[in-house]
Amino acid sequence: MTAASNKRRHCPLLLLAGLVATMVQGQVTVVSNAAFTRHGTNLYAVGGGFTREIPNKNTFYSGPETTVGDGQLIVLDLSTPWDGASPPWKKLANGPKQYNLPAALNADGTKLVAFHGSAAANNTFGMIYDVAAGTWSNSTVVVPNPNREGIPGVTDPDNDIMYLATGYDANNKGDQMYTYNFTSDKMFTQPMNGQAIMGLAYFAGAWNSKTKSIMYFGGNIVSSGDNAPSGVTTYTPSTSTWASLVTTGPAPSGRSDMCLAVSDDGTKLIVHGGRTRSQFNQWLSGEIFILDLNTNKWTQGRSYVKPRLNPVCTLINGTFISWGGSALLSLVVYDIVAVTSQQTTQLFS
């Protein structure tokens, strides 16, 4: 990774061994690096691909090599229980053929917007999915540097704006907050003024309904490739203010490629999996950390048996759900009260 670009290794023509059979039109495919968003009990995942770790001859760590998928858009109804380890995802119309992309729903859940770069099937930067019609259309948005990856999209449901911190400036400095208006299909920018997540990529963000703020964690420093220091940064759109949480307890180390989720009542934050990396070390994680947002105290739960990078995840009714990721694992359910994880046999009853 260099200062000129934050893009990782792409293999758009490579079919990874053992995965060819899953890439069949009409089937739901377990992927990594998909964008995900939830409205009510409907969890959506869009895009993604198939990732393997490739050793770097010049360093002591590996790096991801990803094959783009078919642009699948899938939805899982979390209000309906199921039996078996495979959740009943429903496949919708295919969208952008891209991974490490941001996507979010508008406030009323009628429109999903995804932004994507050079791995896309066409030259349009944004695509809009009409939930009722089940169709995609092109956005009119144009940005200076559409090839930037690893930027989360988070919607403020109070103003119906999607926030894309570090943005798409041509200089790749990552010092602008890009904001997308779902109603007008327009993108705007504002300076981030030296905040902790400036210059980062492959970080995660989620909306906190209690504090009316976006909570960010993790990421890589684009200029060096190293992980950013551990810490939770918040942004409150109504006042355009930033803050860093002061926490106690066993916090997760700095990392990228993890999954982050916040509970609907704004009292819990989950960090799961990820990649810790510095100049001479790398560690792929299956860890799970729970931050009590009433006390700002971290608790570490029992780690999952395998490292998990870039999964789809959500936190609903005291249950954390993780699906996919670089290990291409099916859905795992984690009870944050009992602090245990298991392969699911039934979700909700």
C-alpha positions as CSV (number, residue, x, y, z in Angstrom):
1,M,0.0,0.0,0.0
2,T,1.4,3.4,-1.0
3,A,0.4,7.0,-0.5
4,A,-0.8,7.1,-4.1
5,S,-3.6,4.6,-3.6
6,N,-5.5,2.7,-1.0
7,K,-6.6,0.0,-3.3
8,R,-5.7,-3.6,-2.6
9,R,-4.9,-6.4,-4.9
10,H,-7.7,-7.2,-7.4
11,C,-8.1,-10.4,-9.4
12,P,-11.2,-9.8,-11.5
13,L,-10.5,-12.8,-13.8
14,L,-9.3,-15.3,-11.2
15,L,-11.6,-18.1,-10.0
16,L,-10.2,-19.3,-6.7
17,A,-9.8,-23.0,-6.3
18,G,-12.8,-24.6,-4.5
19,L,-15.1,-21.6,-5.1
20,V,-16.0,-22.0,-8.8
21,A,-19.0,-24.1,-8.1
22,T,-20.6,-21.4,-5.9
23,M,-20.5,-18.7,-8.5
24,V,-23.8,-19.7,-10.2
25,Q,-26.4,-17.1,-11.2
26,G,-29.4,-17.2,-9.0
27,Q,-27.7,-18.8,-6.0
28,V,-26.9,-16.9,-2.8
29,T,-23.1,-17.0,-2.5
30,V,-21.2,-16.6,0.8
31,V,-18.8,-13.7,0.2
32,S,-16.4,-11.4,2.0
33,N,-16.0,-7.6,1.8
34,A,-19.6,-7.0,1.0
35,A,-21.4,-3.8,2.1
36,F,-24.2,-4.3,4.5
37,T,-27.1,-2.2,6.0
38,R,-30.2,-2.9,8.0
39,H,-33.7,-1.4,8.2
40,G,-35.8,-2.8,11.0
41,T,-35.5,-6.6,10.7
42,N,-34.3,-6.7,7.1
43,L,-30.5,-7.1,6.8
44,Y,-29.1,-6.3,3.3
45,A,-25.7,-7.3,1.8
46,V,-24.5,-6.0,-1.5
47,G,-21.5,-6.9,-3.6
48,G,-18.4,-8.7,-2.2
49,G,-16.1,-11.3,-3.4
50,F,-13.8,-14.1,-2.5
51,T,-10.6,-13.4,-0.6
52,R,-7.4,-15.4,0.1
53,E,-4.3,-14.3,1.9
54,I,-1.1,-14.0,-0.3
55,P,2.3,-13.9,1.4
56,N,4.3,-10.7,0.8
57,K,7.9,-11.6,-0.1
58,N,9.2,-8.3,1.2
59,T,7.5,-8.3,4.6
60,F,6.5,-10.6,7.4
61,Y,2.8,-10.5,6.7
62,S,0.3,-11.5,4.0
63,G,-2.2,-9.4,2.1
64,P,-5.7,-9.9,0.7
65,E,-6.2,-11.0,-2.9
66,T,-9.9,-10.7,-3.8
67,T,-11.9,-12.0,-6.8
68,V,-15.0,-9.8,-7.4
69,G,-18.4,-11.6,-7.2
70,D,-21.5,-11.2,-9.3
71,G,-22.7,-8.1,-7.6
72,Q,-25.4,-9.9,-5.6
73,L,-27.9,-8.1,-3.5
74,I,-29.4,-10.3,-0.8
75,V,-31.8,-9.7,2.2
76,L,-32.3,-11.7,5.3
77,D,-35.6,-11.2,7.3
78,L,-34.5,-11.5,10.9
79,S,-38.0,-11.6,12.2
80,T,-38.6,-15.1,10.9
81,P,-36.9,-18.1,12.6
82,W,-35.2,-20.8,10.7
83,D,-33.6,-24.2,11.3
84,G,-30.2,-25.3,10.1
85,A,-26.9,-23.5,9.8
86,S,-27.8,-21.8,6.5
87,P,-30.0,-18.7,6.9
88,P,-32.7,-18.1,4.3
89,W,-31.2,-15.2,2.4
90,K,-33.3,-14.0,-0.5
91,K,-31.5,-13.0,-3.6
92,L,-32.6,-9.7,-5.2
93,A,-31.5,-8.0,-8.5
94,N,-27.7,-8.0,-8.9
95,G,-26.1,-4.6,-8.4
96,P,-22.5,-3.2,-8.5
97,K,-19.8,-5.8,-9.1
98,Q,-17.5,-4.5,-6.4
99,Y,-16.1,-5.2,-2.9
100,N,-14.9,-2.9,-0.1
101,L,-17.7,-0.6,-1.1
102,P,-20.0,1.6,0.9
103,A,-23.8,1.2,0.8
104,A,-26.7,2.4,3.0
105,L,-30.4,2.6,3.1
106,N,-32.3,5.9,3.4
107,A,-34.3,6.6,6.5
108,D,-37.5,4.9,5.5
109,G,-35.8,1.9,4.0
110,T,-37.2,2.4,0.5
111,K,-33.9,3.2,-1.3
112,L,-30.5,1.6,-1.1
113,V,-27.5,3.4,-2.6
114,A,-24.1,1.9,-3.2
115,F,-20.9,3.6,-4.4
116,H,-18.2,1.7,-6.2
117,G,-14.9,2.1,-8.1
118,S,-12.9,0.5,-10.9
119,A,-14.1,-3.1,-10.4
120,A,-17.7,-2.0,-11.3
121,A,-19.5,-3.4,-14.4
122,N,-20.0,0.1,-15.8
123,N,-18.4,3.6,-15.4
124,T,-21.1,4.9,-13.0
125,F,-19.9,5.7,-9.5
126,G,-23.2,5.2,-7.7
127,M,-26.1,2.9,-8.1
128,I,-29.6,3.2,-6.6
129,Y,-31.8,0.3,-5.7
130,D,-35.6,0.9,-5.5
131,V,-36.7,-1.6,-2.8
132,A,-40.4,-1.6,-3.8
133,A,-39.7,-2.0,-7.6
134,G,-36.7,-4.3,-7.2
135,T,-34.7,-2.5,-9.8
136,W,-31.4,-0.6,-10.0
137,S,-30.7,2.7,-11.6
138,N,-27.6,4.9,-12.0
139,S,-26.8,7.8,-9.7
140,T,-25.7,11.1,-11.2
141,V,-23.0,11.6,-8.6
142,V,-19.4,12.1,-9.8
143,V,-16.4,12.3,-7.4
144,P,-12.7,13.2,-8.0
145,N,-11.3,9.8,-7.0
146,P,-13.9,7.0,-7.3
147,N,-11.3,4.3,-6.9
148,R,-10.9,4.8,-3.1
149,E,-11.9,1.7,-1.1
150,G,-12.6,0.9,2.5
151,I,-14.9,3.8,3.3
152,P,-18.1,3.0,5.3
153,G,-21.4,4.7,4.4
154,V,-23.6,5.5,7.4
155,T,-27.1,7.1,7.3
156,D,-28.3,9.6,9.8
157,P,-32.1,8.7,9.8
158,D,-33.0,12.1,11.2
159,N,-31.7,14.1,8.2
160,D,-31.7,11.3,5.6
161,I,-28.1,11.9,4.7
162,M,-25.4,9.2,4.2
163,Y,-22.0,10.1,5.6
164,L,-18.8,8.9,4.0
165,A,-15.9,9.9,6.2
166,T,-12.4,10.5,4.5
167,G,-14.2,10.6,1.1
168,Y,-13.0,10.7,-2.5
169,D,-10.7,13.6,-3.0
170,A,-8.1,13.3,-5.8
171,N,-5.2,14.0,-3.4
172,N,-6.1,10.8,-1.4
173,K,-5.5,12.6,1.9
174,G,-8.8,11.5,3.3
175,D,-9.5,14.8,5.0
176,Q,-13.0,15.5,3.8
177,M,-16.4,14.3,5.0
178,Y,-18.5,13.4,1.9
179,T,-22.3,13.6,2.5
180,Y,-24.9,12.1,0.1
181,N,-28.5,13.4,0.0
182,F,-30.8,10.6,-0.9
183,T,-33.6,13.0,-2.0
184,S,-31.6,15.1,-4.4
185,D,-29.0,12.5,-5.4
186,K,-26.3,15.0,-4.8
187,M,-22.9,14.7,-3.0
188,F,-21.4,17.4,-0.8
189,T,-18.2,17.9,1.1
190,Q,-17.0,19.5,4.3
191,P,-13.5,19.5,6.0
192,M,-12.9,17.0,8.8
193,N,-10.5,19.4,10.6
194,G,-7.7,17.1,11.8
195,Q,-9.9,14.4,13.3
196,A,-8.5,11.0,14.3
197,I,-9.9,9.1,11.3
198,M,-8.4,11.4,8.7
199,G,-6.2,9.6,6.2
200,L,-7.7,6.2,7.0
201,A,-9.3,3.5,5.0
202,Y,-10.7,0.1,5.9
203,F,-12.3,1.4,9.0
204,A,-15.9,0.8,10.2
205,G,-18.8,3.0,11.2
206,A,-22.3,2.6,12.6
207,W,-25.1,4.8,13.7
208,N,-25.9,5.3,17.4
209,S,-29.6,6.1,17.8
210,K,-29.2,7.1,21.5
211,T,-26.5,9.7,21.0
212,K,-27.5,10.6,17.5
213,S,-24.0,10.1,16.3
214,I,-21.8,8.0,14.1
215,M,-19.3,5.7,15.9
216,Y,-16.1,4.9,14.1
217,F,-13.4,2.3,14.9
218,G,-10.2,1.0,13.3
219,G,-8.6,1.4,9.9
220,N,-5.4,1.6,8.0
221,I,-3.2,4.6,7.6
222,V,-3.2,5.0,3.9
223,S,0.2,6.6,3.7
224,S,2.0,3.8,5.6
225,G,-0.3,0.8,5.6
226,D,-0.1,0.5,9.4
227,N,-3.1,0.2,11.6
228,A,-4.4,3.3,13.2
229,P,-4.3,3.4,17.0
230,S,-7.2,1.8,18.9
231,G,-10.0,4.0,19.9
232,V,-13.7,4.9,19.2
233,T,-14.3,8.3,17.4
234,T,-17.7,9.8,17.2
235,Y,-19.3,12.4,14.8
236,T,-22.5,14.1,15.6
237,P,-24.1,15.4,12.3
238,S,-26.5,17.9,13.9
239,T,-23.7,19.9,15.4
240,S,-20.8,18.8,13.1
241,T,-18.7,17.9,16.2
242,W,-16.2,15.1,16.7
243,A,-15.2,13.4,20.0
244,S,-13.0,10.5,21.1
245,L,-14.4,8.1,23.7
246,V,-12.4,7.5,26.9
247,T,-12.9,3.9,27.7
248,T,-11.8,1.3,30.3
249,G,-11.4,-2.5,30.2
250,P,-9.6,-4.8,27.7
251,A,-10.0,-2.8,24.4
252,P,-9.4,-4.3,21.0
253,S,-6.0,-3.4,19.5
254,G,-5.8,-1.2,16.5
255,R,-7.0,-3.1,13.4
256,S,-8.6,-3.0,10.0
257,D,-11.1,-5.2,8.1
258,M,-13.1,-5.8,11.3
259,C,-16.9,-5.7,11.6
260,L,-18.6,-3.1,13.8
261,A,-22.2,-3.0,15.0
262,V,-24.2,-0.9,17.5
263,S,-27.4,-2.0,19.2
264,D,-30.7,-0.3,18.3
265,D,-31.0,1.2,21.7
266,G,-27.4,2.6,21.5
267,T,-26.1,0.9,24.6
268,K,-23.7,-1.7,23.1
269,L,-21.0,-1.6,20.5
270,I,-19.4,-4.8,19.0
271,V,-16.0,-5.1,17.3
272,H,-15.4,-8.5,15.7
273,G,-12.4,-10.0,13.9
274,G,-10.0,-7.9,11.8
275,R,-6.4,-7.6,10.8
276,T,-3.8,-6.1,13.1
277,R,-0.7,-5.0,11.2
278,S,2.5,-3.0,11.7
279,Q,5.8,-2.9,9.9
280,F,7.0,-6.3,11.2
281,N,3.9,-8.0,12.5
282,Q,0.5,-9.2,11.4
283,W,-2.3,-11.1,13.2
284,L,-5.7,-12.2,11.8
285,S,-8.3,-12.1,14.5
286,G,-11.5,-14.0,15.5
287,E,-11.9,-11.9,18.6
288,I,-15.0,-10.2,19.8
289,F,-15.2,-7.1,22.0
290,I,-18.3,-5.6,23.6
291,L,-18.3,-1.9,24.6
292,D,-21.0,-1.0,27.2
293,L,-21.9,2.5,26.0
294,N,-23.5,3.4,29.3
295,T,-20.2,2.9,31.2
296,N,-17.7,3.0,28.3
297,K,-16.2,-0.2,29.5
298,W,-14.9,-2.9,27.2
299,T,-15.4,-6.7,27.7
300,Q,-13.7,-9.3,25.7
301,G,-15.9,-12.3,24.8
302,R,-14.9,-15.8,23.7
303,S,-13.1,-15.6,20.4
304,Y,-14.5,-17.4,17.3
305,V,-12.4,-20.4,16.3
306,K,-11.2,-18.9,13.0
307,P,-10.1,-15.5,12.0
308,R,-12.8,-13.5,10.4
309,L,-12.1,-10.5,8.1
310,N,-14.7,-8.3,6.5
311,P,-17.9,-10.2,7.4
312,V,-21.5,-8.9,7.2
313,C,-22.8,-8.3,10.7
314,T,-25.5,-6.8,12.8
315,L,-26.6,-6.5,16.5
316,I,-30.3,-7.0,17.2
317,N,-32.2,-7.9,20.3
318,G,-29.1,-8.8,22.3
319,T,-27.8,-11.1,19.5
320,F,-24.8,-10.4,17.4
321,I,-24.9,-12.0,13.9
322,S,-21.8,-12.5,11.7
323,W,-21.9,-14.0,8.2
324,G,-19.3,-14.5,5.5
325,G,-16.0,-12.9,5.6
326,S,-12.6,-14.0,4.2
327,A,-13.1,-17.5,5.6
328,L,-16.4,-17.8,3.7
329,L,-18.2,-19.0,6.9
330,S,-21.9,-19.3,7.2
331,L,-23.8,-17.4,9.8
332,V,-22.6,-17.4,13.4
333,V,-24.7,-16.1,16.3
334,Y,-23.2,-14.6,19.4
335,D,-25.2,-14.1,22.6
336,I,-23.8,-10.9,24.1
337,V,-25.4,-11.6,27.5
338,A,-24.0,-15.1,27.9
339,V,-20.8,-14.0,26.1
340,T,-20.7,-17.2,24.0
341,S,-20.7,-18.0,20.3
342,Q,-22.1,-20.9,18.4
343,Q,-23.0,-22.0,14.8
344,T,-26.7,-21.3,14.7
345,T,-29.3,-24.0,14.5
346,Q,-32.2,-21.6,15.0
347,L,-32.5,-17.8,15.2
348,F,-35.4,-16.3,17.2
349,S,-38.5,-18.3,18.2
